[in-house]
Amino acid sequence: MTLSAPKRLFSTRPIIVFSIIVLFKSFLTWMVVFGSPSWSTLFKEVPFALIVFCLIEWFATKRKLTYYLTANLLITAILFAVLMYYKYYGVIVTTSALKQVNQVTAVSNSVFSLMDPYYLLVFIDVILMFYFLVRKQKAQYWKTASQTRVSKRMLTTVFAVSLGLCLFNILPNSASMNEIVKAEQMGILNYEAYTIFGKKEPELVDSSTITQEKINSLKTLEPVAAPQLQGAAKGKNLIIIQLESFQNFLIDLTIDGKEITPNMNKLAKDNYYFKHFYQGVGQGNTSDAEFIVNTSYYIPPNGAATQVYAGKVLPSLPRVLTENGYDTATFHTNVVEFWNRGELYQALGFNRYYDKAFFGEDDTVFFGASDEVLYKKTAAELEKMDSKDQPFYAQVISMTAHHPFTIPDTKYKMELPERYEGTFVGDYIRAQNYADYVLGQFIDDLKQRGLWDDSLIVLYGDHLGLPIYSLDRDDKALMEEIYGYEYSYTDMINIPLIIASPGITSPKEFDQLGGQVDLLPTVSNLLGVSLDKQIHFGQDLLNSSSYNLLPQRYYLPTGSFVSSKELFLSGSGYDDGTHHPLAGDGMESAKKATEDEYNRALELLQLSDSYVSQLPDREPQK
């Protein structure tokens, strides 16, 4: 049997062919993640593959082709995971993130809704090779011919040069702060290897040296001698409503004259509304928001808070309220095992939780009962709790407006203009319109049961719903139509905060900058609960100057932060970072975030990591 030149090359020099395949896949991945490949892609990705292939040539005496195919499949899987994870989270996936693959599979509809068909090109060679290998005659010839040995001198040279290039790409860039910049500077495959083998344990600050005074100093926060509204809601119930994927632009949004969220609009108009409020979540998304709000700590540097910190005894809002005579409970329609919430709730000190076992599987949307079921059953349970001789704290986690926002047709409460049909933005707006509709029913139910007047109500978005990196051209055009300018990172992480309590709050729109980390001290002041013995990283938004400093992680690169001046996105460090105005008008900010703020934001993260990591371990409970 005679073979053409390309086939002879494949059968006798698989190291060359598989290197070309890796280069093609790397170009495709770079195009999605970094905007476009460059000539440097060749020298950043292929050397890593060549090291692996040289090892195969050296040590594989039999089944060499099988080892090549296995290595190629693993590299393909890594690059595909990078593609999909970037489109969903906007970050480069690492092994620590892949450990949560069981959580990702639970939201597989969300993940794969973002996949463009051309991503599957990374698998085209795998499919073709499988096709040819099942043809026994050719497969046998290729397996035999591929056993041809490559010169050891040549292998040694290729291995040494490749290793040198990998080290040249990795070592000078290991100090880079921005994870995406670091991956581009190192090369994706080198970056993945670096996160496994070159990762250092974070340096912890002795927890005995971490004081509230030190934290306040870093935040330039001056304690107020006589805080406004201190104890104004003392003895009232606390109901915190966490709204799934609710971004701030929805407030007062009208499309062709139709209000999208009329109930939230009314709440914002009649109560305390914070329009400059920002998320602080990471890999754990909704569960991270639950952690931050209840602890006033920042998320861990790697992994979800529910996984990293669930084994600790966490100082928290449920614990401090329990000490002040409150009953505490949390409500979520998914199974409590999702994102390890059962362990988190024990760590936070909630008296009990209500999950799928309580809400059932009637009217299921995505992976739990709908918000209609959530609010109806929760209101009835809150009425029972209210009948006791103690106030209660209830955290209610909505979920129906969850990515990818494709709610059933039966839940449509509005028609959208034709230009929104079939778009990601259109699905998002329709889902949030439904979420607002059932929220209005919940509020009416609370009022009818006599709970509204006796409660302090806090509503906020848990995290962004429309990542910039997930939007196609049509979606970006719709967002520009909504905002009047190009949709930005500042807009993406901006969520609303509304505080409502009859007899206490009045119509007021705050310019004060805030984040989820600030909710615990703000609520504690209103309830008249002291935090003197509890370290916290947030500040009371009702008794603060206009300044605030909000370190960011995960959705934005480490070293990024929001200040009262702007959003700063780190680069390799401060000098090559980018500045984004809070106004989001696309103009360069006149007030630049400073390097001092950058360093203080990093120190705040280190103090939070150190403090929580050194908290006492919790005794396991059933």
N, C-alpha and C positions, 0 to 999 in steps of 0.2 A: 504494500500500500504506500503511495506517495503522498506527502503532505506539502501544502503550500508553505512559503517562507514564514508567514505569521504563525501558522500552526506549529512549524518546527521550532520557532522561537519559544512559543508557549510550552511546548513539551520538554525542551532541553534547557531553557533558561526561565523558569517560573519566577525567579527573583526579580527579573526585569519587568515581566508582565504584571505581576501583582503590585509592584511599586507604581506602575503607571495607573493601575486601577485605584490605588489609594490616593494618588494625586488628583484624579478626576473627582473622587468623592469629597476630597478636601476642598476643591474649588467650589463645589456645590454648597457645602456647609458654610464656607466663608461668605459666599454670596448672600446667604440668608442672615447670618449672624452679624457680620461686619460690613455688610453693604456691597462688597465686591472682593474678589480674590486679587492678589497682587503677585508679582514675580517672587516675592519673599515666601509665599506659600510653599513653593517647591522646597525651599531650604529649611522650613519650619515643620513640615508634616512628614515628608518622605524619609528624612533621616531616622525618625523614630521607627517607621515601618521597616526600614532596612536593617536596623539592629535586630528586630524580631526575626526577619527573614534570614539573616546571617546565622543566627542561632539555630534555625531549622536546618540550614545547609550543613552546619557543623555536626549536629548531634542526631539528625534523623537519618538513620541507616535504612529504614524501611518506611513505607507509607508517607514519603515526603510530601506528596501532593495532598494527602489528607490533612497534614499539619498546616500546609499553606492555606487550604480552604478554611480550616478552623480559625486560623489567625485572621484571615480576611473577613470572616463572618463576625468575629469579635470586634474588629476595628469598625466594621460597618455598623454594628449595633451601637457602639459608642457614638459615632457621628450622627446616627439617626436620633439617638436619645438627646444629643446636644441640639439638634434641629427642633425637635418637638418641645423640649423643655424651655428653650429660648422663646418660642412662640407663645408659650403659656405663662411663663414667669418673667421672661426678659433677662435671664441670668444663664450662666454656663453651668450645666449639670455637673455634679461631682459624685463621688462614691457615697458620701454621707447623704446626699439627696436620694440616690438610688436605693438606699436602705428603706426608704419610705414607699417603695414601689407598690406595696399593698394598698396604700392610701390613694395613689395615683390611679390604680385600676378601678377604684370605686368611682372616680370621676372621669372614666375613659371617654365618655361622650363629650365632655368638655375638652379633653386633650385632642382627640382626633377630629373634632370640628374645626380645628385650626390648621389641619394638614392640607397643604396644596398638593395636587396630584404629582407634580414633578419631584417632590421629596422622595417618591418611591424609586426614582432613578438610582438611588444609592444601592438598591437591591437588584438592579438589572443583571449585573454580572453573576450574582449568586443564582438567579433563576436560569440563566443561560448555561452556566457550568453544570447545574443539576440536570438540565435537559440532556447535555452531551454525555454526562457521566453515566446516565442510565442506559445509554446505548453501548452495550457491553464491549463491542469490538474496539470502538474508539477509546472507551474508558480504559481498557486494558493496555492499549498502546500508549496512552498518555501517562498512565501510572508507571509503566516500565521506562518510557523515555525520560520522564522527569527525574529519574534516579541518577541521571548523569551528574557527576561530581563537578563542582566549580573549584577552580584553583584556590588552594588554601591561602596562597599569598594574596590573591585578589580579594578573598573574603576578609582577611585580616586588615587589608588596606581600607576596604569599604566600611568595615565595622569601626575602625579607629576614627576615620573621617566623620562617620555618622554620629558616633558618640561625642566627638568634639563639637560638632554642630549643635547637637542637643544641649550640651552643657553651655555652649556659647549663647544659646537662646534662653536657657533657664536662669542661670546664675545672675546675670546683670539685672534681670527683671523680677527677681523674687521679692523685692521690697515694694513693688508697685502696689498701691492701695486698691485701685479699681480692678475688680475681678475680670471684667470683660476686656479691659485694656491689657491686663496681665496675660489673658489667654491669647490675645492677638499678638502680643510681643513674643510670647513663648512658642506659640503654635498650640492648637487645641489638644493634640495627643500628648505633647510635652507637658501641658498644663495639667491634664488628668493624671499623668505620672507624678508630677510635682505634688499634687494635693494628697497623693497616697504616701509617697516616700519622703518628701521634703517638708512635710507639714510639722511645725513645732507646736508643742503645747503652749497655750497662752500664758503669759506671765501674770500671776495673780497678785493683787495688792492685799496685804494683811487686813482682814476684815475689821480688826480692832481699830484700825486707823481710818476707817470709812465712817464719817460722821455726817449728820444732816447739814452742819455748818459748812463742811467742805463741799458738799453737793450744791448748796445754795450759793456758795462763792463762785463755783464754776459756772453757774447759771446767772450770775450777777443778780441774785434774788434777795431783796431786802424784806425780812419778815415784818408783817404789819402788827402793830401793838393791839389795835382794836379792829379785827376783821369785820367788814360789812357782811350783813346777813348771817352772822355766826349764830347757829342754832335756830335759824328762822323756820326750818322744817323739822325741828326736834320732835320726836315721837311719831312722825309720819312714816307710813310705809315707803319703801323705795322700790320702784319698778324700773329696771333698766331694759330697754328694748334695743337689741342689736340688729340692724337692718342689713340684710345680705346684699353686698355689692352696690350699696347706695352711694353714689357720688353727688357732690354738692351742686353740680350744674343743673340737676333736676329740679331744684327749688326754683319756683316761679317760671319754669320753662313752659312755653306754649308753642305748639306747632300748628300752624294754620288756624290760630285762634283758640286751640283746645289746650286746657291745662293738663299736664301729664300727671302731676302729683298734687291734686287739690287739697288733700288732707294734711300732707306735710307742709304745704304752703300756708295753710291756716294756722298750724301749730307754730311755724316760724314767725308768722306775722303777729300772733297774739302773745308770744312768750319770749324767753331769752333765746336768741339765735346767734350762733357763732359761725360766721361764714369762712373764717380763716382757720379751719380745723383740719388736721392732717393725720393720716394713718401712720402706724409704726410697726406693721406686721411683717412677717417673713414667710418662711416655707410653710408654716402651719396655718397661714391665712386666717380663717374664722376663729380657730382655736387659739391662735396667737393673740387675736384681739381680745378674747376672753381673758387670757393670761395678763395682758398689759393693763386692761381696765381694772382688774381685780387686785393687782399688785403694785402698780406704778413702777415696774421695772422694765428694762428693755429686753428684747428678744435675744436669745443666745447667738454667738457668732456663727454656729453651724447647727442645722437641724431645727425642728419645731420645738417650741417651749414645752409642749405637752410630753415630748419624748425626753428632752434633756433635763428638765427641772421637776418632773412629776414625782421623783423620789424624795423631794425635799419637803420640809415643813415650811410652807410659804407664808410669811406675814401678808395679810390680805384684807380686802374689804369684808368678806364673809366672817373672818375671824374677829375683826375689831367690832363688827356689828353684833356678833354673837355675844361678845363680852359686854355689850351694852343692851342686852335683853332682846335681841332680834331673832326671829326664826329665819332661816336662809334656804333657798332652793333655786335650782336652775332648770330651764325647760328647753328641750331640743328634740325634734321629731326623728332624728337619725338614731342609729344604735350607739350606745355610749362608748363602745370600743373604737369607733371611728376617731382617728387622731388621738387615741389613748385618753379620751376625755374622762373616763371613769377614774383613772389615776390622778388626772389633773384636779378633778373636783374634790378628791380626798386631800390632795396637797393644799388646795385653797381653803379647805375647811367648810365646804357647803354641808348643811345638815342632810340634804338628799338631792337627788336629781330625778327628772322625768324625761324618759327617752322613748324610743319606738315601742317598747313594751307597754307604755302607758297610752300613747297616742294611737297605736294600731296602724293598720295598713290600708284603711279606707281613704280614697281620694289621694293616692300616692302620686307625687310629682318628683321626678329624679330619684332620690333615695330616701324619701320619708314622706309622711303625711303632709298635705298642703298647709299653707299658712292659715287657711280658714279653719282647719281642724286644730292647728296649734293654738290659735287665739281663742277659739270657742272653749276648748277643754281647759286651757290655762286660766281663763277668766273664772270658770266655775271653781277651779281649785284655789285660786286666790281668794275667792269669797269665803271658802272654808277656812283658809289661813287667817283671814281678817276677823273671823268670828272668835278667835282665841284672844286671850288677855295680853298679847304681846304684838308689837309691830313686826312686819316681815320685810325681807329683802328678796326680790325675785328677779332673776335675769332671764329674759325671754329672747331666744335666738331664732330669728326668722330664717327661711331657707328657700322658699319657692322661686325667688328671683335669682337663681343660681346659674352660673355659667354652664351651658352655652345659651341659656335664656329662651329656650324653645318650649314655652309652656303649651299645654293642650289648647286647642281652638276653643273649647268650652269655657276657658278662663279669660278669653279676650274681653276686655271692657271698653275698647276703643278701636276705631279704624285709623290707620295711618295713611298719609299720602302715598301715592304710588312709588315715589322715589325712595321711600323707606322699606318697601316690601322686599323680602328676600335678603336683607342686609343684616349684618351683625348688630349694628347700631339700632336698627328698627326692632329686632328681637329684644334687645336690651330695654329699650324704652317701653315696649308693650309689656314686658315682664314686670318692670317697676311700676307701671300704671296699675297692674293687677295687685302688686304688693301694697301699693298705697290705698287701693280700694278696700282690701281686707283689714288693713291697719285702721282705717276709718271705722269699720265695723267693731273692731276690738275696743277702740276708744269709746264708742257709743255704749258698748256692753259694760265697760268699766264704770261709766257714768250711771247707767241704770242700776248697777249693783251697789252703788254708793262708794266705790273704791277710788274714783278719780279725785274727789275732793280731799280724801284722807291720805293722798300719796304724793310723793315727789317722783316725777316721771322724767327719765332721761332717755333721749333717742339719739343714735349716731349710726353712721355707716361703718361696717366692719373693715372693708377694704375696697380697693378699686374694682370696677367691673369691666372697664374698657381699656386694656393695656395698649399703649401706642404700638408696640411691636406685633400686636395681633390684628391690627386694622389694615384692610386693603385700601386701594385707592378710593373706591366709592365711600367706604366708611370714613376715611379721613376727610373727604369732601363734605360729608354730612356733619361731622364734628366742627369743621370750620364754619359751616353755615350756622350751626347752633351758637358757637362762641363769638363769631365775627372775626376770628383770627385763627391761626394754626394751633391745633390742639397740642399742649405741651406737657412735660413731666410735672410741672406745678399743678396743672389742672387734673392730671391723672390721679394724684394721691390726695387730692382735696375732697374731704367728706364733710357732711354737715354735723353739727351738734345742736340739739335743742333741749332746753331744760324748762319743764313746765310744772307748776304747782299752784293751784288756786289760792289766792290771798297772799302769794309771795312773789311770783314772777309777773311781769307786765310786758307789754310790747317793747322790745328793745333789741336792736341789732348791734352786736359787739364787733369791734375791729381787732380785739385782742387775739393774738396768735396762740393757738393751742393744739394739743395732740391727745391721743388716747391715753398717754401716760399721765395726763393732768386730771383725769376724771376722778380718781380716788381722793386726792386732796380737796377738789372742788366740792364733791358730794359730802365728804366728811365735815367740811365747814358748815354746809347747809343743815346737816343733821345734828350739828353740835357735838360731834365725836372727835376726841383728841387723837392726834397722830404723833404726839411728843415722843413716844417710845417706839415709833415705827419708821424705819428708813424708807424714804420714797424719793423718786426722781422727778416727779411731776410738780406742778405748782397750782395753787388755787386760782382759777381763771377769773374769779370775781374779786380778787384782792391782789392783782398783780399789775405791774406797769405794763406798758405795751410790749416790752421786750420778752422774748422767749427763745430758747435754743432747743431744737428737736433733732437729735442724731437719727440717721436713717441707716437701714441695712437691707440687704437681700434684693428687694425690688429696685433699690438704688444702690450703687456701689458703696462699700464701706468707706467712711470718710465724708460721705455726703451728709448734709444737714439742712434744715429749714430754720432760718432766723427771721426776725421781724423785718429784715432787709430784703431777703431773697431766698431762693433755693440754690444751694451750691452742690454741684456734682463733682466729686473728686476725679482726678485723673490718676497718673502714677503717684501723685501727691497733691499738694495744694496748687503749686505753680501752674500746672497744665490743666487744672479743673475748669469747669464752665459755670457761668453765673446766669441764673434765670429769675426774672422778676416775679414777685408774687402776683402782681397784677395780671401776668400772663398775656400781655399785649404784644409779645414778640419783640419788643424793644429791649435794648441792652439796659440793664439796671444801672441807675445813677448811684445807688448805694451798694457798694461791693461788700460781700461777706469777707471777713478778714482771716488771715492765717491764724490769729489768736483764737478766733471762734472755731476754726477747723481743729486746732489742737485741743481745745476744751471739749469739743464734741467727742473726739476720740477718747479723751480721758474719762468722760462720763460713761461711755460704753464699757471701758475697762473696769471702772468702779462697780458698775452694775453686774458685769460678768463675775467679778471677784466676789462680791457680796453674796450673790445667790448661790454660787458654786460652793461657798463655805458654810451655807446654812446647814443645820443638822438634818441628817437623813430621817425619813419618816418610817415608822413601823408599818409593814404591810398589813392591810385590812381586807376583809372579804367584802 
